[in-house]
């Protein structure tokens, strides 16, 4: 009688099957995530190249777009920051009591352009201190803007030799308080016609 080899079959328990399933799912997620990540990187690389190309074309076309704009908008976009021009500006801020409200005061802002440049933007930071020197209120106001509108603080450019004067309400009384201002931003520009005349060669 011949002896046959015995075959032993081990049955996995519930926990073993659960572990195999969890590890298999994790491996599948890792592989799928890697494939998706590489695909996303390739797409982003192509999109970045397209964006750089488009950005270069836009920058090259900006001068042509600027020439096609109306003169008012073109002049407003041709300004530059000029901190050295602050010496040509005379500005003062003082407090005056409001007539109908004792709890409020009026900050009177006055700016004069004594130079030969057109100020397209002038921002002033105003601080109100009490009798102890503690700031009780501060705000930013614009004495000059590139364009002029009826609403808001769009007062328009400040031309050479001109003065702008206006008021802002502050909720402090005028007893023992002080007000001070400083220039936080200053830009000047030259109209396109003047710039073209200056750049044109002398015909004589």
Number of C-alpha atoms within 10 A of each C-alpha: 3 4 5 6 6 6 6 6 6 6 8 9 8 8 9 11 11 12 11 11 12 12 11 12 11 12 12 12 12 12 11 11 12 12 11 12 12 11 12 12 11 12 11 12 12 11 12 12 11 12 12 11 11 12 12 11 11 12 10 11 11 11 10 10 11 15 11 11 12 9 14 12 13 16 19 18 14 16 19 14 14 14 13 8 17 16 10 14 17 13 19 15 22 17 24 16 18 17 9 8 10 12 12 18 23 21 21 15 21 16 19 19 22 16 17 11 17 21 28 26 26 22 18 21 15 19 18 22 17 17 10 9 11 12 14 13 14 15 12 14 18 19 26 25 21 24 15 13 10 8 7 8 13 16 19 19 21 23 19 16 13 12 16 17 13 13 16 12 14 21 15 19 18 20 11 10 17 18 18 15 20 14 17 14 15 21 22 22 21 17 15 15 11 10 11 11 10 10 9 9 8 7 4 3
